[in-house]
């Protein structure tokens, strides 16, 4: 057979091999929920899923396949849950089965399997239990942490007064204020806004968040082996994390030198005390790597998300001045302008409470949630999801579920108010997820948003740079997250009553 005769045979062999792979892939996923047929190696990434716009891609697949569907991110199957009913059924009704943590990064990292967020099994249970109890003992939901937030809110107000009503980008001030609350809990101290070490810490966290949400980071999850050798910005994540580790290591060493086991002052002191108590237990999870990872998780998950939500909240109020006016009327009536707000005020401020809930709903800061995985072979809605399969809870479709929110695509505090103007809960309000993996910092985040926002509106009017200017509230496009576009604002001091 000549060379020309061999070409068709080779082509036929390739096609046969390709079809065999497709058939084998279909057989392996036949009990999974429906979804588009994947290609070998790339899965659905070329035809059905745009890695640069996961949110838009998932919306289209939701419309085509319904509330539960399967996609392949590279060679890995991923089950996607959409709408309140499916997400609630999985995370609440089948909490144990869907309580695992899915793969969050494809990059090598010494701390990937430690801490609170990225772990599973007994390690996760111990770290979560310890973190919740420690934060609670240091005031999460109690007055001591409330006083720390109130104090930081005063520092923030004084810093904003220095702008004298001139235009500025609020990112710097809000990021520093929220991060200082975490610093007070973790390190036992706050930092001056101009402190170089503090600024370096916040810049590192911001860079890590941007990289995690980038297209290349998503590709690293899908193709970890390939992306390890492909040059690009995604490799900087490890570099930034190493710098962050060095920063935190110095603080931990300082705590070791000053530790009084009988009187722990903060999270690090408490962890070090627990390490000493369990030093003779070879199975103890209280060691340096879990301490370092837990501290990093508290910062990255707590500081960035709350400050971004506040920044988005100010943008919404800038867009809707009539809502700002109603909140300020309620503040003046319930609190006045001469005392600091406290959490006891919330029950008497239904409109403000509704606005904050609507900010959290509409911001939709983490549309896909943090990946889950099933802890065993799981039967769900007539399908079988194999143990270890990654599960995305498409929280956008919950927070904007038209069956639970009358105008889901519009910023409307009325979603959380009844006919009499009293605050009304919504079962579809899952801004912090649900079930075993619900955000451990939910109580702290709610307290920060309430106290910071009220303190700002108690002291300032929000003003656009130019009258008649249309405020753009559409998010800055990112592959897997929602962040506000950069903007400048004027904050004009209100006179004391």
C-alpha positions as CSV (number, residue, x, y, z in Angstrom):
1,X,0.0,0.0,0.0
2,X,1.4,3.4,-1.0
3,X,1.7,6.5,1.1
4,X,-1.5,8.0,-0.5
5,X,-3.4,4.8,0.2
6,X,-2.4,4.9,3.8
7,X,-3.7,8.4,4.4
8,X,-7.4,7.5,4.2
9,X,-6.8,4.5,6.5
10,X,-5.1,6.7,9.0
11,X,-7.9,9.2,8.8
12,X,-10.5,6.5,9.3
13,X,-8.6,5.1,12.3
14,X,-8.5,8.6,13.9
15,X,-12.2,9.1,13.4
16,X,-12.9,5.6,14.8
17,X,-10.7,6.3,17.8
18,X,-12.4,9.7,18.3
19,X,-15.9,8.2,18.2
20,X,-14.9,5.4,20.6
21,X,-13.7,8.0,23.1
22,X,-17.0,9.9,22.7
23,X,-19.0,6.6,23.2
24,X,-16.9,5.6,26.2
25,X,-17.3,9.1,27.7
26,X,-21.1,8.9,27.2
27,X,-21.3,5.5,28.8
28,X,-19.3,6.7,31.8
29,X,-21.6,9.6,32.4
30,X,-24.9,8.0,31.4
31,X,-26.2,8.1,35.0
32,X,-25.1,11.7,35.6
33,X,-27.5,14.5,35.0
34,X,-28.0,15.5,31.3
35,X,-25.6,17.9,29.6
36,X,-23.7,18.5,26.3
37,X,-21.5,15.7,25.0
38,X,-17.9,16.4,25.8
39,X,-14.9,16.3,23.5
40,X,-11.8,14.3,24.5
41,X,-9.4,16.2,26.8
42,X,-11.1,19.6,26.5
43,X,-14.6,18.5,27.6
44,X,-17.1,21.2,26.9
45,X,-14.7,24.1,27.0
46,X,-14.5,24.8,23.3
47,X,-18.1,24.5,22.2
48,X,-20.5,25.0,25.1
49,X,-18.5,26.7,27.9
50,X,-16.5,29.9,27.4
51,X,-13.8,29.9,30.1
52,X,-13.7,33.7,29.9
53,X,-17.4,33.9,30.8
54,X,-18.5,31.0,32.9
55,X,-21.5,32.8,34.3
56,X,-23.0,33.5,30.8
57,X,-22.2,30.0,29.7
58,X,-23.9,28.4,32.7
59,X,-27.0,30.6,32.1
60,X,-27.3,29.3,28.6
61,X,-26.9,25.7,29.7
62,X,-29.4,26.2,32.5
63,X,-32.0,27.3,29.9
64,X,-31.3,24.3,27.8
65,X,-30.9,21.5,30.3
66,X,-32.9,22.7,33.4
67,X,-32.0,23.0,37.1
68,X,-29.5,20.1,37.2
69,X,-27.0,19.4,34.4
70,X,-23.5,18.1,33.9
71,X,-20.6,19.7,32.1
72,X,-17.0,18.6,31.6
73,X,-14.2,21.0,32.6
74,X,-11.4,19.3,30.7
75,X,-11.8,15.6,31.6
76,X,-13.5,16.2,34.9
77,X,-17.3,16.0,35.1
78,X,-18.9,18.8,37.1
79,X,-22.6,18.8,38.2
80,X,-24.3,22.3,38.2
81,X,-27.3,23.0,40.4
82,X,-29.6,25.9,39.5
83,X,-32.5,27.6,41.3
84,X,-33.5,27.6,44.9
85,X,-35.3,24.2,45.0
86,X,-32.4,22.2,43.6
87,X,-29.7,24.0,45.7
88,X,-31.7,23.7,48.9
89,X,-32.5,20.0,48.2
90,X,-28.8,19.3,47.8
91,X,-27.2,21.5,50.5
92,X,-29.9,21.2,53.2
93,X,-31.9,18.0,52.6
94,X,-28.8,16.0,51.5
95,X,-26.3,18.1,53.5
96,X,-24.0,15.2,54.4
97,X,-23.7,13.9,50.8
98,X,-23.0,17.4,49.3
99,X,-20.8,18.5,52.3
100,X,-17.4,17.9,50.6
101,X,-15.2,20.7,49.3
102,X,-14.5,20.5,45.6
103,X,-11.2,21.4,43.9
104,X,-10.6,25.2,44.2
105,X,-7.3,25.5,42.4
106,X,-5.2,23.5,40.0
107,X,-1.9,25.0,41.2
108,X,0.5,23.2,43.6
109,X,0.4,24.8,47.0
110,X,1.7,23.5,50.3
111,X,-1.4,24.8,52.1
112,X,-4.0,23.6,49.7
113,X,-5.1,20.7,52.0
114,X,-5.0,22.7,55.2
115,X,-7.2,25.3,57.0
116,X,-10.9,25.9,56.9
117,X,-12.0,26.4,53.4
118,X,-10.2,23.9,51.2
119,X,-10.2,20.8,53.5
120,X,-12.5,17.8,54.0
121,X,-13.3,15.2,56.5
122,X,-12.1,15.2,60.1
123,X,-9.5,18.0,59.5
124,X,-12.2,20.3,58.2
125,X,-14.6,19.5,61.0
126,X,-11.9,20.3,63.7
127,X,-10.8,23.5,62.0
128,X,-14.3,24.8,61.4
129,X,-15.4,23.9,65.0
130,X,-12.4,25.6,66.5
131,X,-12.6,28.7,64.3
132,X,-16.3,29.2,65.0
133,X,-16.0,28.7,68.8
134,X,-12.9,30.9,69.0
135,X,-14.4,33.7,67.0
136,X,-17.5,33.4,69.1
137,X,-15.5,33.6,72.3
138,X,-13.8,36.7,71.0
139,X,-17.1,38.3,70.3
140,X,-18.5,37.1,67.0
141,X,-22.2,38.1,67.4
142,X,-21.4,39.6,70.8
143,X,-20.6,43.0,72.1
144,X,-16.7,42.8,72.0
145,X,-16.5,42.4,68.3
146,X,-19.2,45.0,67.9
147,X,-17.1,47.5,69.8
148,X,-14.1,46.8,67.5
149,X,-16.2,47.4,64.4
150,X,-17.7,50.6,65.9
151,X,-14.2,51.8,66.7
152,X,-13.0,51.0,63.2
153,X,-16.0,52.7,61.7
154,X,-15.0,55.9,63.6
155,X,-11.5,55.7,62.1
156,X,-13.1,55.3,58.7
157,X,-15.3,58.3,59.1
158,X,-12.4,60.5,60.2
159,X,-10.4,59.4,57.2
160,X,-13.2,60.1,54.8
161,X,-13.7,63.6,56.3
162,X,-10.3,64.4,55.1
163,X,-11.5,64.1,51.5
164,X,-13.5,67.3,52.2
165,X,-16.2,66.2,49.7
166,X,-13.8,65.9,46.8
167,X,-14.0,62.9,44.4
168,X,-12.1,59.8,45.5
169,X,-12.0,56.0,44.9
170,X,-13.5,54.3,48.0
171,X,-11.6,51.1,47.5
172,X,-8.6,52.0,49.6
173,X,-10.5,53.3,52.6
174,X,-13.2,50.5,52.7
175,X,-10.6,47.8,52.2
176,X,-8.4,49.1,55.0
177,X,-11.3,49.5,57.4
178,X,-12.8,46.0,56.9
179,X,-9.3,44.3,57.0
180,X,-8.6,46.0,60.3
181,X,-11.5,44.2,61.9
182,X,-10.0,40.9,60.8
183,X,-6.6,42.1,62.1
184,X,-8.1,42.9,65.5
185,X,-9.5,39.4,65.8
186,X,-6.6,37.5,64.3
187,X,-3.6,39.6,65.3
188,X,-5.1,41.4,68.3
189,X,-4.3,44.8,66.8
190,X,-5.3,47.3,64.1
191,X,-3.1,49.1,61.7
192,X,-2.9,52.7,60.7
193,X,-4.3,53.1,57.2
194,X,-0.9,54.4,55.9
195,X,1.1,51.6,57.6
196,X,3.4,50.1,54.9
197,X,3.2,46.5,56.2
198,X,-0.6,46.8,56.3
199,X,-0.8,48.2,52.7
200,X,1.5,45.4,51.5
201,X,-0.8,42.8,53.1
202,X,-3.9,44.2,51.5
203,X,-2.2,44.5,48.1
204,X,-1.2,40.8,48.2
205,X,-4.7,39.7,49.1
206,X,-6.2,41.8,46.3
207,X,-3.7,40.4,43.8
208,X,-4.6,36.8,44.9
209,X,-8.3,37.4,44.5
210,X,-7.9,38.9,41.0
211,X,-5.8,35.9,39.9
212,X,-8.2,33.4,41.4
213,X,-11.0,34.9,39.3
214,X,-8.9,35.1,36.1
215,X,-9.4,33.0,33.1
216,X,-6.0,31.4,33.4
217,X,-6.8,30.3,37.0
218,X,-9.9,28.6,35.7
219,X,-7.9,26.9,33.1
220,X,-5.5,25.7,35.8
221,X,-8.4,24.0,37.5
222,X,-9.4,22.2,34.3
223,X,-5.9,21.4,33.0
224,X,-3.6,21.4,36.1
225,X,-0.7,19.4,34.4
226,X,-0.7,21.6,31.3
227,X,-1.0,24.9,33.1
228,X,1.9,24.1,35.4
229,X,4.2,24.3,32.3
230,X,2.4,27.1,30.5
231,X,3.9,30.5,31.4
232,X,1.6,33.2,32.5
233,X,0.2,35.4,35.3
234,X,-1.4,32.4,37.0
235,X,2.0,31.3,38.4
236,X,2.2,34.6,40.4
237,X,-0.5,33.3,42.7
238,X,2.0,31.1,44.4
239,X,4.5,33.9,44.6
240,X,1.9,36.2,46.3
241,X,0.9,33.5,48.7
242,X,4.5,32.9,49.7
243,X,4.9,36.6,50.5
244,X,1.6,36.5,52.5
245,X,2.9,33.5,54.4
246,X,6.1,35.3,55.3
247,X,4.1,38.3,56.6
248,X,1.8,36.0,58.7
249,X,4.8,33.9,59.9
250,X,6.4,37.0,61.5
251,X,3.2,37.7,63.3
252,X,2.9,34.2,64.5
253,X,6.4,34.2,65.8
254,X,5.7,37.5,67.7
255,X,2.7,35.7,69.3
256,X,4.8,32.7,70.3
257,X,7.2,35.0,72.2
258,X,4.5,36.9,74.0
259,X,2.0,34.1,74.5
260,X,0.2,33.7,77.8
261,X,-1.8,30.4,77.6
262,X,-4.0,31.5,80.4
263,X,-5.1,34.7,78.7
264,X,-5.2,34.4,74.9
265,X,-5.7,37.7,73.2
266,X,-6.7,36.7,69.7
267,X,-7.2,33.9,67.2
268,X,-3.5,33.1,66.9
269,X,-3.0,33.0,70.7
270,X,-5.9,30.6,70.9
271,X,-4.6,28.3,68.2
272,X,-1.1,28.3,69.7
273,X,-2.6,27.4,73.1
274,X,-4.5,24.5,71.5
275,X,-1.3,23.3,69.8
276,X,0.4,23.2,73.2
277,X,-2.5,21.3,74.7
278,X,-2.3,18.6,72.0
279,X,1.4,18.5,71.4
280,X,1.5,14.8,72.5
281,X,-1.3,13.8,70.3
282,X,0.2,12.4,67.0
283,X,-3.2,12.7,65.3
284,X,-3.8,16.3,66.3
285,X,-4.8,18.7,63.5
286,X,-3.5,21.7,65.5
287,X,-0.1,22.4,63.9
288,X,1.7,25.1,62.0
289,X,0.2,24.4,58.6
290,X,-3.4,24.5,59.7
291,X,-2.7,27.6,61.7
292,X,-1.2,29.4,58.7
293,X,-3.9,28.2,56.3
294,X,-6.7,29.2,58.7
295,X,-5.3,32.7,59.2
296,X,-5.0,33.2,55.4
297,X,-8.5,31.9,54.8
298,X,-10.0,34.3,57.4
299,X,-8.3,37.2,55.6
300,X,-8.9,36.3,52.0
301,X,-12.5,35.2,52.5
302,X,-13.4,37.8,55.1
303,X,-11.8,41.0,54.2
304,X,-12.1,41.1,50.4
305,X,-15.7,40.0,50.2
306,X,-17.1,42.4,52.8
307,X,-15.2,45.5,51.5
308,X,-16.3,44.7,47.9
309,X,-19.9,44.4,49.0
310,X,-19.7,47.7,50.8
311,X,-18.1,49.3,47.7
312,X,-20.9,47.9,45.6
313,X,-23.5,49.1,48.2
314,X,-22.3,52.7,48.0
315,X,-22.5,52.5,44.2
316,X,-26.2,51.3,44.4
317,X,-27.1,54.1,46.7
318,X,-25.4,56.6,44.4
319,X,-27.5,55.3,41.6
320,X,-30.7,55.4,43.7
321,X,-30.6,58.5,45.9
322,X,-34.2,58.0,46.9
323,X,-33.2,54.8,48.7
324,X,-30.3,56.6,50.3
325,X,-32.7,59.3,51.6
326,X,-35.1,56.7,53.1
327,X,-32.2,54.9,54.9
328,X,-31.0,58.3,56.3
329,X,-34.5,59.2,57.4
330,X,-34.7,55.9,59.3
331,X,-31.2,56.5,60.8
332,X,-32.2,60.0,62.0
333,X,-35.4,58.7,63.5
334,X,-34.1,55.6,65.3
335,X,-30.5,56.6,66.1
336,X,-30.0,60.2,65.4
337,X,-26.7,61.7,64.4
338,X,-25.0,62.0,67.8
339,X,-24.5,58.4,68.9
340,X,-22.9,55.4,67.2
341,X,-25.2,52.7,65.8
342,X,-25.3,49.3,67.5
343,X,-26.7,45.9,66.5
344,X,-29.7,46.4,68.8
345,X,-30.9,49.1,66.4
346,X,-31.4,46.6,63.6
347,X,-34.7,45.3,64.8
348,X,-36.1,48.8,64.7
349,X,-34.7,49.6,61.2
350,X,-36.6,47.3,58.8
351,X,-36.0,49.4,55.7
352,X,-32.2,49.6,56.3
353,X,-32.1,45.9,57.0
354,X,-34.0,45.3,53.8
355,X,-31.5,47.5,51.8
356,X,-28.5,45.6,53.2
357,X,-30.1,42.2,52.3
358,X,-30.9,43.5,48.8
359,X,-27.3,44.7,48.4
360,X,-26.1,41.2,49.3
361,X,-28.7,39.6,46.9
362,X,-28.0,41.9,44.0
363,X,-24.2,42.0,44.4
364,X,-24.1,38.2,43.9
365,X,-20.4,38.4,44.7
366,X,-19.7,34.7,44.3
367,X,-22.1,33.5,41.5
368,X,-20.9,29.9,41.4
369,X,-20.4,29.6,45.2
370,X,-17.3,27.7,46.4
371,X,-17.1,24.3,44.8
372,X,-18.7,21.4,46.7
373,X,-18.1,17.7,46.1
374,X,-20.2,14.6,47.0
375,X,-18.8,12.5,49.8
376,X,-20.2,9.2,48.5
377,X,-22.0,7.9,45.4
378,X,-25.1,10.0,45.6
379,X,-28.6,9.4,44.2
380,X,-30.2,12.8,43.4
381,X,-33.3,13.5,41.4
382,X,-33.1,10.1,39.6
383,X,-29.4,10.5,38.7
384,X,-26.3,9.0,40.3
385,X,-23.4,11.3,41.1
386,X,-20.1,9.4,41.7
387,X,-18.2,10.0,44.9
388,X,-15.7,12.9,44.6
389,X,-17.6,14.6,41.7
390,X,-17.3,18.4,41.9
391,X,-20.7,20.3,42.3
392,X,-21.2,23.9,41.5
393,X,-24.2,25.7,43.2
394,X,-25.1,28.4,40.7
395,X,-26.1,30.9,43.4
396,X,-27.0,33.6,40.8
397,X,-30.1,31.5,39.9
398,X,-31.1,31.3,43.5
399,X,-30.6,35.0,44.4
400,X,-32.4,35.9,41.2
401,X,-35.0,33.2,41.2
402,X,-38.2,34.8,39.8
403,X,-40.3,32.4,41.9
404,X,-38.9,34.0,45.1
405,X,-38.1,37.6,44.0
406,X,-40.7,39.7,42.2
407,X,-38.2,41.8,40.2
408,X,-35.1,39.6,40.3
409,X,-33.1,41.7,37.9
410,X,-33.8,45.0,39.6
411,X,-32.4,46.4,42.8
412,X,-35.5,46.5,45.0
413,X,-35.4,46.5,48.8
414,X,-39.1,45.7,48.7
415,X,-38.1,42.0,48.2
416,X,-37.5,42.0,52.0
417,X,-40.4,44.1,53.2
418,X,-44.0,43.0,53.8
419,X,-47.2,45.1,53.1
420,X,-46.8,46.9,56.4
421,X,-43.1,47.8,55.9
422,X,-41.8,45.2,58.3
423,X,-38.8,43.2,57.5
424,X,-39.6,40.0,55.6
425,X,-37.2,37.0,55.4
426,X,-36.8,35.1,52.1
427,X,-35.9,31.4,52.1
428,X,-34.1,31.9,48.8
429,X,-31.6,34.4,50.4
430,X,-28.5,32.2,50.2
431,X,-25.9,34.9,49.8
432,X,-23.7,33.0,52.3
433,X,-24.7,29.5,50.8
434,X,-26.3,26.9,53.1
435,X,-25.9,23.6,54.7
436,X,-22.6,22.2,56.3
437,X,-20.5,24.5,54.2
438,X,-22.3,27.8,54.9
439,X,-19.9,30.7,55.3
440,X,-18.4,30.5,58.8
441,X,-18.0,34.3,58.8
442,X,-21.6,35.1,58.0
443,X,-22.4,36.6,61.5
444,X,-19.3,38.8,61.4
445,X,-20.0,39.9,57.8
446,X,-23.6,40.9,58.6
447,X,-22.5,42.9,61.6
448,X,-19.8,44.7,59.6
449,X,-22.1,45.6,56.7
450,X,-24.8,47.0,59.1
451,X,-22.5,49.1,61.3
452,X,-20.2,50.4,58.6
453,X,-23.0,51.3,56.2
454,X,-25.1,53.1,58.9
455,X,-22.1,55.0,60.2
456,X,-21.2,56.2,56.7
457,X,-24.8,57.3,55.9
458,X,-25.2,58.8,59.4
459,X,-22.2,61.1,58.6
460,X,-22.2,61.7,54.9
461,X,-24.4,62.3,51.8
462,X,-23.3,60.5,48.7
463,X,-22.8,62.6,45.7
464,X,-22.0,61.9,42.0
465,X,-19.2,63.7,40.3
466,X,-21.5,65.3,37.8
467,X,-25.2,66.0,38.0
468,X,-27.2,64.0,35.5
469,X,-24.4,61.4,35.3
470,X,-25.7,57.8,34.8
471,X,-24.2,55.6,37.4
472,X,-23.1,52.2,35.9
473,X,-23.9,49.4,38.3
474,X,-23.1,46.6,35.9
475,X,-20.3,44.4,37.2
476,X,-16.8,44.4,35.8
477,X,-16.6,41.3,33.6
478,X,-14.6,38.5,35.2
479,X,-14.7,34.7,34.4
480,X,-16.3,33.6,37.7
481,X,-17.0,36.6,40.0
482,X,-18.8,39.9,40.2
483,X,-16.9,43.1,41.2
484,X,-17.9,46.7,40.7
485,X,-16.2,48.8,38.1
486,X,-13.8,51.3,39.4
487,X,-15.6,54.5,40.3
488,X,-15.1,57.8,42.2
489,X,-17.5,59.3,44.7
490,X,-18.0,62.5,46.7
491,X,-18.9,62.1,50.4
492,X,-20.3,65.3,51.8
493,X,-20.4,65.6,55.6
494,X,-23.9,65.9,57.1
495,X,-24.3,68.3,59.9
496,X,-24.8,67.0,63.4
497,X,-28.4,67.3,64.7
